[in-house]
């Protein structure tokens, strides 16, 4: 499986997990959906290094926010971050 395929698979898992999130406020859900959208856009292009750094930083922040209450979501986001890193993004 290529890194892009892993990333797509991770995005599908993330979107599914977001859809099924309970006990999370609407703003947090929206932030996660926006983040998933940005990751998906990275599949279509290779942006500037600064843009990639910002995306990785946001993924790390989401991991810290959700790691206790939503461990599965945290694992998915971490996998996405690792895959992006492996792709050089």
N, CA and C atoms as an extended XYZ file, in Angstrom:
267
Properties=species:S:1:pos:R:3:atomname:S:1:resname:S:1:resid:I:1 pbc="F F F"
N         0.856       -1.172        0.000 N   UNK     1
C         0.000        0.000        0.000 CA  UNK     1
C         0.902        1.236        0.000 C   UNK     1
N         0.618        2.154       -0.885 N   UNK     2
C         1.420        3.375       -0.967 CA  UNK     2
C         1.058        4.325        0.178 C   UNK     2
N         1.916        5.312        0.387 N   UNK     3
C         1.653        6.302        1.438 CA  UNK     3
C         0.362        7.063        1.147 C   UNK     3
N         0.114        7.370       -0.119 N   UNK     4
C        -1.129        8.079       -0.484 CA  UNK     4
C        -2.355        7.231       -0.161 C   UNK     4
N        -2.260        5.936       -0.426 N   UNK     5
C        -3.379        5.045       -0.109 CA  UNK     5
C        -3.597        4.973        1.400 C   UNK     5
N        -2.503        4.926        2.158 N   UNK     6
C        -2.614        4.935        3.622 CA  UNK     6
C        -3.270        6.225        4.104 C   UNK     6
N        -2.890        7.332        3.469 N   UNK     7
C        -3.456        8.620        3.851 CA  UNK     7
C        -4.950        8.667        3.548 C   UNK     7
N        -5.338        8.188        2.383 N   UNK     8
C        -6.769        8.145        2.039 CA  UNK     8
C        -7.542        7.267        3.019 C   UNK     8
N        -6.974        6.125        3.338 N   UNK     9
C        -7.611        5.216        4.285 CA  UNK     9
C        -7.745        5.878        5.659 C   UNK     9
N        -6.700        6.566        6.073 N   UNK    10
C        -6.740        7.279        7.344 CA  UNK    10
C        -7.778        8.388        7.354 C   UNK    10
N        -7.899        9.088        6.239 N   UNK    11
C        -8.907       10.152        6.136 CA  UNK    11
C       -10.316        9.582        6.236 C   UNK    11
N       -10.543        8.444        5.590 N   UNK    12
C       -11.855        7.802        5.679 CA  UNK    12
C       -12.163        7.418        7.124 C   UNK    12
N       -11.168        6.866        7.812 N   UNK    13
C       -11.356        6.493        9.218 CA  UNK    13
C       -11.620        7.728       10.074 C   UNK    13
N       -10.885        8.810        9.814 N   UNK    14
C       -11.073       10.049       10.564 CA  UNK    14
C       -12.478       10.601       10.354 C   UNK    14
N       -12.913       10.656        9.120 N   UNK    15
C       -14.263       11.184        8.845 CA  UNK    15
C       -15.337       10.325        9.495 C   UNK    15
N       -15.151        9.022        9.469 N   UNK    16
C       -16.103        8.122       10.116 CA  UNK    16
C       -16.135        8.363       11.622 C   UNK    16
N       -14.973        8.507       12.210 N   UNK    17
C       -14.881        8.744       13.654 CA  UNK    17
C       -15.494       10.096       14.025 C   UNK    17
N       -15.259       11.121       13.218 N   UNK    18
C       -15.847       12.445       13.471 CA  UNK    18
C       -17.367       12.348       13.435 C   UNK    18
N       -17.871       11.627       12.453 N   UNK    19
C       -19.318       11.472       12.287 CA  UNK    19
C       -19.947       10.818       13.519 C   UNK    19
N       -19.220        9.894       14.134 N   UNK    20
C       -19.754        9.144       15.270 CA  UNK    20
C       -19.372        9.717       16.630 C   UNK    20
N       -18.677       10.853       16.648 N   UNK    21
C       -18.260       11.460       17.915 CA  UNK    21
C       -19.465       11.867       18.747 C   UNK    21
N       -19.396       11.544       20.008 N   UNK    22
C       -20.436       11.967       20.937 CA  UNK    22
C       -19.768       12.676       22.100 C   UNK    22
N       -20.466       13.602       22.683 N   UNK    23
C       -19.925       14.324       23.824 CA  UNK    23
C       -18.883       15.356       23.432 C   UNK    23
N       -18.907       15.766       22.173 N   UNK    24
C       -17.953       16.759       21.682 CA  UNK    24
C       -18.740       17.949       21.158 C   UNK    24
N       -18.281       19.140       21.476 N   UNK    25
C       -18.997       20.334       21.043 CA  UNK    25
C       -18.883       20.525       19.530 C   UNK    25
N       -19.800       21.299       18.980 N   UNK    26
C       -19.863       21.523       17.534 CA  UNK    26
C       -18.596       22.185       17.001 C   UNK    26
N       -18.013       23.085       17.769 N   UNK    27
C       -16.798       23.776       17.318 CA  UNK    27
C       -15.636       22.796       17.167 C   UNK    27
N       -15.520       21.854       18.082 N   UNK    28
C       -14.451       20.851       17.990 CA  UNK    28
C       -14.649       19.955       16.778 C   UNK    28
N       -15.887       19.544       16.559 N   UNK    29
C       -16.183       18.721       15.384 CA  UNK    29
C       -15.840       19.475       14.106 C   UNK    29
N       -16.212       20.735       14.045 N   UNK    30
C       -15.941       21.541       12.857 CA  UNK    30
C       -14.441       21.691       12.644 C   UNK    30
N       -13.703       21.896       13.725 N   UNK    31
C       -12.248       22.025       13.629 CA  UNK    31
C       -11.638       20.742       13.055 C   UNK    31
N       -12.142       19.593       13.494 N   UNK    32
C       -11.656       18.311       12.980 CA  UNK    32
C       -12.020       18.122       11.511 C   UNK    32
N       -13.239       18.509       11.148 N   UNK    33
C       -13.652       18.402        9.748 CA  UNK    33
C       -12.803       19.302        8.856 C   UNK    33
N       -12.525       20.508        9.325 N   UNK    34
C       -11.669       21.427        8.565 CA  UNK    34
C       -10.262       20.855        8.406 C   UNK    34
N        -9.763       20.251        9.460 N   UNK    35
C        -8.435       19.648        9.416 CA  UNK    35
C        -8.400       18.485        8.425 C   UNK    35
N        -9.431       17.665        8.432 N   UNK    36
C        -9.514       16.555        7.474 CA  UNK    36
C        -9.531       17.088        6.047 C   UNK    36
N       -10.236       18.175        5.828 N   UNK    37
C       -10.293       18.797        4.503 CA  UNK    37
C        -8.913       19.281        4.072 C   UNK    37
N        -8.176       19.876        4.990 N   UNK    38
C        -6.821       20.356        4.656 CA  UNK    38
C        -5.884       19.200        4.327 C   UNK    38
N        -6.005       18.103        5.071 N   UNK    39
C        -5.171       16.931        4.780 CA  UNK    39
C        -5.509       16.397        3.393 C   UNK    39
N        -6.795       16.354        3.087 N   UNK    40
C        -7.213       15.862        1.769 CA  UNK    40
C        -6.665       16.744        0.647 C   UNK    40
N        -6.646       18.039        0.862 N   UNK    41
C        -6.096       18.945       -0.147 CA  UNK    41
C        -4.613       18.688       -0.373 C   UNK    41
N        -3.915       18.239        0.669 N   UNK    42
C        -2.492       17.937        0.527 CA  UNK    42
C        -2.267       16.741       -0.393 C   UNK    42
N        -3.254       15.882       -0.494 N   UNK    43
C        -3.145       14.756       -1.420 CA  UNK    43
C        -3.089       15.229       -2.866 C   UNK    43
N        -3.754       16.334       -3.130 N   UNK    44
C        -3.868       16.828       -4.502 CA  UNK    44
C        -2.711       17.727       -4.916 C   UNK    44
N        -1.937       18.181       -3.955 N   UNK    45
C        -0.862       19.109       -4.312 CA  UNK    45
C         0.305       18.964       -3.357 C   UNK    45
N         1.367       19.584       -3.710 N   UNK    46
C         2.487       19.715       -2.787 CA  UNK    46
C         2.663       21.204       -2.562 C   UNK    46
N         2.308       21.657       -1.375 N   UNK    47
C         2.364       23.081       -1.063 CA  UNK    47
C         3.709       23.492       -0.523 C   UNK    47
N         3.742       24.681        0.004 N   UNK    48
C         4.968       25.219        0.569 CA  UNK    48
C         5.305       24.515        1.880 C   UNK    48
N         6.575       24.482        2.196 N   UNK    49
C         7.062       23.826        3.412 CA  UNK    49
C         6.372       24.395        4.651 C   UNK    49
N         6.188       25.706        4.711 N   UNK    50
C         5.547       26.342        5.851 CA  UNK    50
C         4.117       25.836        6.024 C   UNK    50
N         3.417       25.661        4.917 N   UNK    51
C         2.042       25.164        4.954 CA  UNK    51
C         2.011       23.750        5.535 C   UNK    51
N         2.970       22.921        5.132 N   UNK    52
C         3.050       21.558        5.651 CA  UNK    52
C         3.316       21.574        7.153 C   UNK    52
N         4.228       22.425        7.574 N   UNK    53
C         4.566       22.526        9.000 CA  UNK    53
C         3.335       22.915        9.812 C   UNK    53
N         2.562       23.868        9.312 N   UNK    54
C         1.355       24.304       10.013 CA  UNK    54
C         0.349       23.165       10.140 C   UNK    54
N         0.206       22.360        9.088 N   UNK    55
C        -0.727       21.241        9.113 CA  UNK    55
C        -0.295       20.210       10.151 C   UNK    55
N         0.977       19.867       10.166 N   UNK    56
C         1.489       18.912       11.151 CA  UNK    56
C         1.293       19.453       12.566 C   UNK    56
N         1.548       20.738       12.755 N   UNK    57
C         1.368       21.358       14.071 CA  UNK    57
C        -0.096       21.272       14.512 C   UNK    57
N        -1.025       21.522       13.602 N   UNK    58
C        -2.447       21.435       13.943 CA  UNK    58
C        -2.842       20.007       14.295 C   UNK    58
N        -2.303       19.033       13.568 N   UNK    59
C        -2.585       17.634       13.889 CA  UNK    59
C        -2.095       17.303       15.300 C   UNK    59
N        -0.909       17.769       15.639 N   UNK    60
C        -0.365       17.537       16.981 CA  UNK    60
C        -1.247       18.175       18.054 C   UNK    60
N        -1.767       19.366       17.782 N   UNK    61
C        -2.639       20.048       18.742 CA  UNK    61
C        -3.936       19.274       18.951 C   UNK    61
N        -4.497       18.730       17.875 N   UNK    62
C        -5.732       17.953       17.993 CA  UNK    62
C        -5.491       16.677       18.794 C   UNK    62
N        -4.336       16.072       18.620 N   UNK    63
C        -4.004       14.880       19.401 CA  UNK    63
C        -4.035       15.219       20.891 C   UNK    63
N        -3.430       16.333       21.262 N   UNK    64
C        -3.398       16.731       22.673 CA  UNK    64
C        -4.796       17.026       23.203 C   UNK    64
N        -5.661       17.601       22.388 N   UNK    65
C        -7.017       17.941       22.828 CA  UNK    65
C        -7.872       16.705       23.084 C   UNK    65
N        -7.707       15.681       22.254 N   UNK    66
C        -8.637       14.561       22.275 CA  UNK    66
C        -8.081       13.265       22.858 C   UNK    66
N        -6.807       13.232       23.263 N   UNK    67
C        -6.195       11.960       23.623 CA  UNK    67
C        -6.852       11.247       24.802 C   UNK    67
N        -7.383       11.953       25.758 N   UNK    68
C        -8.003       11.301       26.911 CA  UNK    68
C        -9.438       10.885       26.604 C   UNK    68
N       -10.228       11.792       26.067 N   UNK    69
C       -11.646       11.526       25.846 CA  UNK    69
C       -11.921       10.654       24.623 C   UNK    69
N       -11.065       10.727       23.618 N   UNK    70
C       -11.309       10.009       22.367 CA  UNK    70
C       -10.020        9.336       21.875 C   UNK    70
N        -9.612        8.249       22.519 N   UNK    71
C        -8.338        7.618       22.148 CA  UNK    71
C        -8.306        7.089       20.717 C   UNK    71
N        -9.419        6.596       20.193 N   UNK    72
C        -9.434        6.095       18.809 CA  UNK    72
C        -9.203        7.245       17.835 C   UNK    72
N        -9.854        8.358       18.066 N   UNK    73
C        -9.669        9.534       17.226 CA  UNK    73
C        -8.211        9.988       17.272 C   UNK    73
N        -7.640        9.978       18.445 N   UNK    74
C        -6.243       10.365       18.608 CA  UNK    74
C        -5.322        9.446       17.816 C   UNK    74
N        -5.587        8.153       17.854 N   UNK    75
C        -4.759        7.193       17.111 CA  UNK    75
C        -4.855        7.434       15.611 C   UNK    75
N        -6.045        7.736       15.119 N   UNK    76
C        -6.236        7.996       13.690 CA  UNK    76
C        -5.468        9.247       13.280 C   UNK    76
N        -5.594       10.311       14.061 N   UNK    77
C        -4.891       11.554       13.736 CA  UNK    77
C        -3.381       11.336       13.775 C   UNK    77
N        -2.909       10.582       14.748 N   UNK    78
C        -1.477       10.290       14.836 CA  UNK    78
C        -1.008        9.512       13.604 C   UNK    78
N        -1.794        8.533       13.168 N   UNK    79
C        -1.443        7.770       11.964 CA  UNK    79
C        -1.377        8.677       10.738 C   UNK    79
N        -2.315        9.613       10.635 N   UNK    80
C        -2.292       10.562        9.518 CA  UNK    80
C        -1.025       11.402        9.559 C   UNK    80
N        -0.664       11.842       10.743 N   UNK    81
C         0.526       12.669       10.895 CA  UNK    81
C         1.784       11.893       10.491 C   UNK    81
N         1.878       10.642       10.892 N   UNK    82
C         3.029        9.810       10.535 CA  UNK    82
C         3.079        9.592        9.029 C   UNK    82
N         1.933        9.318        8.422 N   UNK    83
C         1.892        9.096        6.976 CA  UNK    83
C         2.303       10.350        6.225 C   UNK    83
N         1.802       11.503        6.642 N   UNK    84
C         2.200       12.760        6.007 CA  UNK    84
C         3.704       12.974        6.137 C   UNK    84
N         4.231       12.676        7.293 N   UNK    85
C         5.666       12.822        7.511 CA  UNK    85
C         6.454       11.882        6.600 C   UNK    85
N         5.988       10.654        6.462 N   UNK    86
C         6.648        9.692        5.576 CA  UNK    86
C         6.610       10.131        4.117 C   UNK    86
N         5.591       10.919        3.772 N   UNK    87
C         5.464       11.426        2.404 CA  UNK    87
C         6.299       12.685        2.199 C   UNK    87
N         6.904       13.166        3.266 N   UNK    88
C         7.700       14.385        3.168 CA  UNK    88
C         6.874       15.643        3.278 C   UNK    88
N         5.676       15.508        3.806 N   UNK    89
C         4.772       16.655        3.935 CA  UNK    89
C         4.815       17.152        5.358 C   UNK    89
